[in-house]
Structure formats: C-alpha cells, structure tokens
C-alpha cells in the first residue's frame, strides 16, 4: 500500500503540466522580482537597482529564457526574454540609458497576453 502511494505521488509530480511548461521557474521569477510596490523590477526601471540586484534579476531572466511558457510560440518567448536580458546586461555595464529599454521590455501585459496560462 505504501509503495502504491509513493508511485502515485511520483507519477503526479513527473506528469505535472507546470513542470513541462516551466511555470515553476517563471512563476518564481514573477513573484520574486515583479510583484508588489517594492518589486526589484521597479528599482531596475527607475535606475536605482544595486549591482547585486541587477545580477539577481539577470540570472532570473536567463533561467526563465531556458523554460517553455504555458502558451505562445518559442520565438516570441525568446524575443521577450532576450530583450529583458539585453537591457539588464546593459544596465549592469553602466549604460544608464538602458533603463528605457528595460521599461519597454518589462511590459507585463504584452508578455502575459501571449504566454501566461490560466
């Protein structure tokens, strides 16, 4: 009986749509960097993010880019992630003008309309 429960649990986890859709990594990034009034993405957009904050958000975007969104095309996903990565990379290298590129790239609605499930 115990073995049956373990097998059932493993099967449920292994075949979870969220695992295949990259929703865990993507959702975690959204919660950590994009939610709330003091979200790190707001500091990035205002040019006030520290080097460590820029590094953390860049790593998160790079991880997101490796995932598959809940819906939409992979080319659209790549384009949107690449724009975020390029803007944050430019900001990390000291290009303050890249804040406008970041503000354009971090358009939540444009990404959610095309890629967010549910």
KELO-5225 format. One line per field, with one value per atom (N, C-alpha, C): residue in three letters; x negated, y, z negated; atom name. Coordinates in steps of 0.02 Angstrom, whole numbers, padded with zeros to 5 digits. Atoms other than C-alpha are relative to their C-alpha. Layout:
% KELO-5225
residu <- c(ala ...) .
c1 <- c(X ...) .
c2 <- c(Y ...) .
c3 <- c(Z ...) .
atome <- c(CA ...) .
% end
This chain:
% KELO-5225
residu <- c(unk unk unk unk unk unk unk unk unk unk unk unk unk unk unk unk unk unk unk unk unk unk unk unk unk unk unk unk unk unk unk unk unk unk unk unk unk unk unk unk unk unk unk unk unk unk unk unk unk unk unk unk unk unk unk unk unk unk unk unk unk unk unk unk unk unk unk unk unk unk unk unk unk unk unk unk unk unk unk unk unk unk unk unk unk unk unk unk unk unk unk unk unk unk unk unk unk unk unk unk unk unk unk unk unk unk unk unk unk unk unk unk unk unk unk unk unk unk unk unk unk unk unk unk unk unk unk unk unk unk unk unk unk unk unk unk unk unk unk unk unk unk unk unk unk unk unk unk unk unk unk unk unk unk unk unk unk unk unk unk unk unk unk unk unk unk unk unk unk unk unk unk unk unk unk unk unk unk unk unk unk unk unk unk unk unk unk unk unk unk unk unk unk unk unk unk unk unk unk unk unk unk unk unk unk unk unk unk unk unk unk unk unk unk unk unk unk unk unk unk unk unk unk unk unk unk unk unk unk unk unk unk unk unk unk unk unk unk unk unk unk unk unk unk unk unk unk unk unk unk unk unk unk unk unk unk unk unk unk unk unk unk unk unk unk unk unk unk unk unk unk unk unk unk unk unk unk unk unk unk unk unk unk unk unk unk unk unk unk unk unk unk unk unk unk unk unk unk unk unk unk unk unk unk unk unk unk unk unk unk unk unk unk unk unk unk unk unk unk unk unk unk unk unk unk unk unk unk unk unk unk unk unk unk unk unk unk unk unk unk unk unk unk unk unk unk unk unk unk unk unk unk unk unk) .
c1 <- c(-00041 00000 -00044 00044 -00139 -00036 00034 -00230 00046 -00049 -00072 00008 -00006 -00058 -00061 00062 -00240 -00001 -00002 -00220 00050 -00051 -00061 -00025 00027 -00146 -00054 00052 -00297 00030 -00032 -00185 00034 -00033 -00086 -00050 00052 -00244 -00032 00034 -00325 00042 -00043 -00175 00037 -00031 -00131 -00012 00008 -00098 -00047 00043 -00188 -00074 00070 -00350 -00018 00014 -00337 00004 -00010 -00283 -00048 00047 -00422 00033 -00037 -00290 -00031 00031 -00386 -00053 00055 -00539 00029 -00029 -00435 00041 -00041 -00310 -00043 00045 -00450 -00033 00031 -00536 00049 -00050 -00375 00015 -00014 -00339 -00058 00058 -00515 -00020 00026 -00554 00052 -00049 -00390 00062 -00060 -00259 -00010 -00001 -00218 -00028 00021 -00252 -00076 00072 -00434 -00037 00030 -00470 -00067 00066 -00651 00004 -00004 -00595 00015 -00014 -00533 -00064 00064 -00705 -00043 00038 -00782 00026 -00030 -00660 -00015 00015 -00700 -00075 00073 -00888 -00030 00022 -00903 -00023 00020 -00946 -00075 00071 -01110 -00029 00033 -01237 00023 -00022 -01184 00073 -00069 -01000 00003 00003 -01042 -00024 00025 -01141 00054 -00052 -00998 00057 -00055 -00864 -00024 00028 -00978 -00001 00002 -01005 00070 -00070 -00818 00027 -00022 -00783 -00035 00036 -00917 00030 -00032 -00837 00069 -00067 -00664 -00006 00008 -00729 -00010 00011 -00775 00064 -00063 -00596 00049 -00054 -00440 00060 -00058 -00294 00062 -00062 -00118 00033 -00028 -00065 -00041 00036 -00128 -00059 00055 -00272 -00067 00066 -00450 -00038 00035 -00510 00022 -00024 -00401 -00029 00028 -00460 -00074 00071 -00642 -00010 00006 -00618 00012 -00016 -00539 -00054 00052 -00667 -00066 00063 -00813 00000 -00004 -00751 -00013 00012 -00748 -00073 00070 -00919 -00047 00043 -00996 00003 -00007 -00926 -00036 00032 -00985 -00076 00072 -01155 -00030 00024 -01174 -00001 -00002 -01123 -00058 00055 -01249 -00067 00063 -01386 -00005 00002 -01342 00038 -00038 -01232 00067 -00061 -01102 00057 -00051 -01010 00041 -00035 -00960 00062 -00062 -00825 00061 -00057 -00712 00011 -00006 -00748 00032 -00028 -00708 00075 -00071 -00544 00042 -00036 -00492 00004 00003 -00545 00041 -00032 -00463 00077 -00072 -00287 00038 -00032 -00190 00058 -00059 -00030 -00019 00021 -00120 -00024 00025 -00202 00057 -00053 -00054 00054 -00051 00069 -00019 00024 -00038 -00022 00033 -00120 00027 -00023 -00032 00060 -00055 00080 00053 -00056 00244 00035) .
c2 <- c(-00060 00000 00063 -00058 00121 00012 -00005 00085 00029 -00027 00123 00075 -00072 00293 00038 -00031 00333 00003 00001 00280 00050 -00048 00383 00072 -00067 00536 00017 -00012 00518 00011 -00009 00500 00068 -00066 00655 00056 -00051 00757 -00003 00008 00687 00024 -00020 00724 00065 -00065 00893 00047 -00047 01018 00058 -00056 01153 -00016 00019 01055 00004 -00002 01040 00070 -00068 01220 00050 -00046 01296 00050 -00048 01379 00010 -00008 01347 00054 -00050 01447 00068 -00063 01579 00032 -00027 01599 00025 -00022 01608 00067 -00063 01745 00058 -00053 01844 00020 -00015 01830 00036 -00029 01872 00069 -00061 02013 00048 -00043 02082 00015 -00010 02077 00053 -00047 02217 00069 -00069 02400 00010 -00007 02373 -00053 00052 02244 00023 -00018 02240 00027 -00026 02269 00075 -00072 02441 00039 -00032 02482 00000 00004 02424 00054 -00048 02531 00072 -00068 02684 00014 -00009 02657 -00002 00000 02630 -00069 00067 02444 -00005 00011 02392 -00052 00050 02285 -00070 00067 02134 -00013 00008 02164 -00011 00010 02179 -00070 00068 02017 -00052 00048 01926 -00001 -00002 01985 -00026 00025 01948 -00076 00073 01770 -00029 00023 01750 00002 -00005 01811 -00052 00051 01695 -00069 00063 01549 -00005 -00001 01599 -00014 00007 01606 -00073 00070 01422 -00042 00035 01375 00007 -00004 01347 00030 -00030 01461 -00043 00038 01397 -00001 -00003 01454 00049 -00046 01552 -00035 00029 01523 00008 -00004 01490 00061 -00058 01629 00064 -00059 01758 00000 00005 01695 00020 -00015 01705 00075 -00072 01881 00041 -00039 01944 -00010 00012 01860 00032 -00031 01918 00075 -00073 02098 00017 -00011 02087 -00010 00017 02006 00053 -00052 02134 00065 -00063 02281 -00003 00006 02217 -00006 00005 02170 00069 -00068 02347 00042 -00037 02420 -00022 00026 02308 00029 -00026 02375 00076 -00072 02553 00043 -00038 02605 00021 -00025 02709 00012 -00011 02744 -00063 00063 02560 -00007 00003 02597 00006 -00005 02647 -00066 00066 02481 -00050 00045 02390 00014 -00017 02485 -00027 00027 02434 -00076 00073 02253 -00031 00028 02231 00011 -00010 02258 -00064 00061 02132 -00023 00018 02136 -00030 00025 02110 -00073 00069 01952 -00046 00042 01886 -00016 00012 01906 -00057 00050 01794 -00065 00059 01673 -00027 00024 01659 -00046 00046 01510 00022 -00011 01508 00063) .
c3 <- c(00000 00000 00000 00005 -00047 00067 -00064 00117 00053 -00048 00217 -00007 00012 00135 00026 -00024 00174 00076 -00073 00355 00026 -00021 00371 -00008 00012 00296 00051 -00050 00410 00069 -00065 00561 00005 -00001 00514 00009 -00007 00496 00069 -00064 00653 00058 -00055 00761 -00011 00014 00688 00058 -00055 00828 -00017 00019 00730 00010 -00011 00740 00073 -00071 00927 00029 -00026 00952 -00030 00030 00848 -00046 00041 00740 -00068 00066 00579 00001 -00006 00633 00019 -00023 00721 -00055 00055 00579 -00057 00053 00452 00017 -00022 00552 -00005 00002 00566 -00072 00071 00379 -00032 00033 00327 00026 -00030 00448 00028 -00033 00516 -00042 00040 00377 -00054 00055 00258 00016 -00009 00237 -00004 00007 00191 00041 -00042 00326 00029 -00028 00385 00071 -00068 00565 00001 00003 00512 -00015 00013 00444 00063 -00063 00608 00048 -00047 00709 -00019 00022 00604 -00002 00000 00618 -00069 00070 00430 -00024 00021 00427 -00012 00016 00348 00049 -00043 00439 -00018 00020 00337 00020 -00022 00377 00075 -00072 00561 00017 -00012 00553 -00014 00018 00467 00052 -00048 00588 00069 -00063 00737 00000 00006 00677 00005 -00003 00654 00072 -00070 00832 00044 -00038 00900 -00012 00016 00810 00033 -00033 00874 00074 -00073 01052 00020 -00014 01041 -00006 00013 00996 00059 -00050 01100 -00034 00032 01060 00008 -00002 01033 00068 -00067 01205 00042 -00045 01356 00034 -00039 01476 -00035 00029 01426 00027 -00028 01543 -00036 00037 01454 -00071 00068 01284 00001 -00005 01339 00011 -00014 01407 -00063 00060 01246 -00054 00050 01132 00021 -00025 01241 -00011 00011 01228 -00073 00071 01038 -00017 00014 01032 00028 -00030 01151 -00039 00037 01054 -00068 00065 00885 00007 -00013 00956 00014 -00014 01023 -00063 00062 00856 -00046 00041 00767 00023 -00026 00881 -00006 00013 00830 00049 -00050 00976 -00030 00033 00883 00049 -00051 01046 00012 -00010 01048 -00044 00040 00918 00045 -00046 01062 00037 -00032 01148 -00049 00050 00986 -00010 00009 00962 00057 -00058 01137 -00004 00002 01112 -00057 00059 00942 00001 -00010 01012 -00019 00025 00908 00044 -00040 01010 00067 -00065 01175 -00004 00008 01109 -00024 00028 01008 00051 -00051 01152 00047 -00048 01261 -00033 00028 01139 -00065 00065 00972 00007 00001 00945 -00049 00046 00848 00013) .
atome <- c(N CA C N CA C N CA C N CA C N CA C N CA C N CA C N CA C N CA C N CA C N CA C N CA C N CA C N CA C N CA C N CA C N CA C N CA C N CA C N CA C N CA C N CA C N CA C N CA C N CA C N CA C N CA C N CA C N CA C N CA C N CA C N CA C N CA C N CA C N CA C N CA C N CA C N CA C N CA C N CA C N CA C N CA C N CA C N CA C N CA C N CA C N CA C N CA C N CA C N CA C N CA C N CA C N CA C N CA C N CA C N CA C N CA C N CA C N CA C N CA C N CA C N CA C N CA C N CA C N CA C N CA C N CA C N CA C N CA C N CA C N CA C N CA C N CA C N CA C N CA C N CA C N CA C N CA C N CA C N CA C N CA C N CA C N CA C N CA C N CA C N CA C N CA C N CA C N CA C N CA C N CA C N CA C N CA C N CA C N CA C N CA C N CA C N CA C N CA C N CA C N CA C N CA C N CA C N CA C N CA C N CA C N CA C N CA C N CA C N CA C N CA C N CA C N CA C N CA C N CA C N CA C N CA C N CA C) .
% end
